Amino acid sequence: MAKTAVIAGTATATVGATKAIMGGGSKQGAAADANAAQDQQLAELQAQQMQLAAQQEALAQQSADAGPAPDSLEFQANEIRKLQVMKEQGLITDEEFTAKKAQILGI
């Protein structure tokens, strides 16, 4: 976010300097003002795009850190391993293990 603020500030300063340099006669000044306003809007849109890209990257990283998706093979294998341990410890029966395994695999 700090990066976005710096970019937006730089764009604003650049537009302001351009406006000051080009602000000559009234017609020229009006055209320069219109161009400066467009430049300002463009700079703001670019800053927003960069901010959104940073947010998307952060969300993608959070998703990657969250672990395997419930439908993934890795998730299914982990769940079945947990069930196997529970069965070996006598916490669930063979029938319960088989039924839950079928449910996880979508059979």
SENUBA-751312 format. One record per residue (C-alpha): residue number from 1; x, y, z. Coordinates in Angstrom, 2 decimals, always signed. Layout:
N
> NUM; X; Y; Z $
...
END
This chain:
107
> 1; +0.00; +0.00; +0.00 $
> 2; +2.88; +2.37; +0.75 $
> 3; +4.17; +1.69; -2.73 $
> 4; +0.80; +2.73; -4.16 $
> 5; +0.80; +5.95; -2.13 $
> 6; +4.27; +6.85; -3.38 $
> 7; +3.27; +6.18; -6.98 $
> 8; +0.06; +8.20; -6.64 $
> 9; +1.97; +11.05; -4.99 $
> 10; +4.59; +11.02; -7.73 $
> 11; +1.90; +11.08; -10.40 $
> 12; +0.17; +13.99; -8.68 $
> 13; +3.43; +15.94; -8.45 $
> 14; +4.20; +15.25; -12.11 $
> 15; +0.76; +16.42; -13.20 $
> 16; +1.08; +19.54; -11.04 $
> 17; +4.48; +20.40; -12.51 $
> 18; +3.21; +19.86; -16.04 $
> 19; +0.25; +22.10; -15.30 $
> 20; +2.49; +24.85; -13.91 $
> 21; +4.83; +24.71; -16.92 $
> 22; +2.08; +24.63; -19.55 $
> 23; -0.28; +27.14; -17.94 $
> 24; +0.29; +30.00; -20.44 $
> 25; -2.59; +31.82; -22.24 $
> 26; -6.25; +31.28; -21.46 $
> 27; -6.95; +28.81; -24.30 $
> 28; -3.63; +27.11; -23.75 $
> 29; -4.24; +27.16; -20.02 $
> 30; -7.69; +25.62; -20.43 $
> 31; -6.32; +22.89; -22.69 $
> 32; -3.45; +22.30; -20.28 $
> 33; -5.91; +22.13; -17.39 $
> 34; -8.02; +19.58; -19.27 $
> 35; -4.94; +17.54; -20.11 $
> 36; -3.73; +17.78; -16.54 $
> 37; -7.11; +16.60; -15.27 $
> 38; -7.00; +13.64; -17.64 $
> 39; -3.44; +12.89; -16.58 $
> 40; -4.51; +13.05; -12.95 $
> 41; -7.40; +10.65; -13.57 $
> 42; -5.09; +8.29; -15.44 $
> 43; -2.54; +8.39; -12.62 $
> 44; -5.27; +7.67; -10.06 $
> 45; -6.60; +4.75; -12.12 $
> 46; -3.11; +3.32; -12.50 $
> 47; -2.56; +3.62; -8.75 $
> 48; -5.87; +1.83; -8.11 $
> 49; -4.90; -0.93; -10.54 $
> 50; -1.59; -1.40; -8.76 $
> 51; -3.35; -1.50; -5.40 $
> 52; -5.83; -4.11; -6.68 $
> 53; -2.99; -6.19; -8.12 $
> 54; -1.23; -6.11; -4.74 $
> 55; -4.44; -7.16; -2.99 $
> 56; -4.97; -10.02; -5.46 $
> 57; -1.40; -11.17; -4.91 $
> 58; -1.92; -11.11; -1.14 $
> 59; -5.15; -13.12; -1.47 $
> 60; -3.44; -15.64; -3.73 $
> 61; -0.68; -16.05; -1.17 $
> 62; -3.23; -16.55; +1.61 $
> 63; -4.98; -19.20; -0.48 $
> 64; -1.69; -20.97; -1.10 $
> 65; -0.92; -20.91; +2.63 $
> 66; -4.35; -22.30; +3.54 $
> 67; -3.42; -25.84; +2.48 $
> 68; -4.99; -28.25; +0.05 $
> 69; -8.53; -27.70; -1.14 $
> 70; -11.15; -30.13; +0.24 $
> 71; -11.65; -31.71; -3.20 $
> 72; -7.95; -32.26; -3.87 $
> 73; -6.40; -35.70; -3.87 $
> 74; -3.95; -34.59; -1.18 $
> 75; -6.80; -33.57; +1.11 $
> 76; -8.63; -36.85; +0.48 $
> 77; -5.50; -38.90; +1.16 $
> 78; -4.87; -37.03; +4.42 $
> 79; -8.43; -37.60; +5.58 $
> 80; -8.25; -41.31; +4.78 $
> 81; -4.94; -41.58; +6.66 $
> 82; -6.57; -39.98; +9.70 $
> 83; -9.42; -42.47; +9.46 $
> 84; -6.94; -45.34; +9.18 $
> 85; -5.26; -44.22; +12.42 $
> 86; -8.63; -43.94; +14.14 $
> 87; -9.52; -47.46; +12.96 $
> 88; -6.17; -48.84; +14.19 $
> 89; -6.76; -47.20; +17.58 $
> 90; -10.18; -48.83; +17.78 $
> 91; -12.04; -45.51; +17.68 $
> 92; -14.07; -46.50; +14.61 $
> 93; -15.12; -49.85; +13.16 $
> 94; -14.14; -51.30; +9.77 $
> 95; -17.64; -50.51; +8.51 $
> 96; -17.41; -46.88; +9.66 $
> 97; -13.97; -46.58; +8.06 $
> 98; -15.23; -47.99; +4.75 $
> 99; -18.33; -45.78; +4.75 $
> 100; -16.40; -42.60; +5.56 $
> 101; -13.70; -43.43; +2.99 $
> 102; -16.38; -43.86; +0.31 $
> 103; -17.90; -40.53; +1.34 $
> 104; -14.53; -38.75; +1.08 $
> 105; -13.83; -40.28; -2.32 $
> 106; -17.35; -39.51; -3.53 $
> 107; -18.12; -43.13; -4.31 $
END
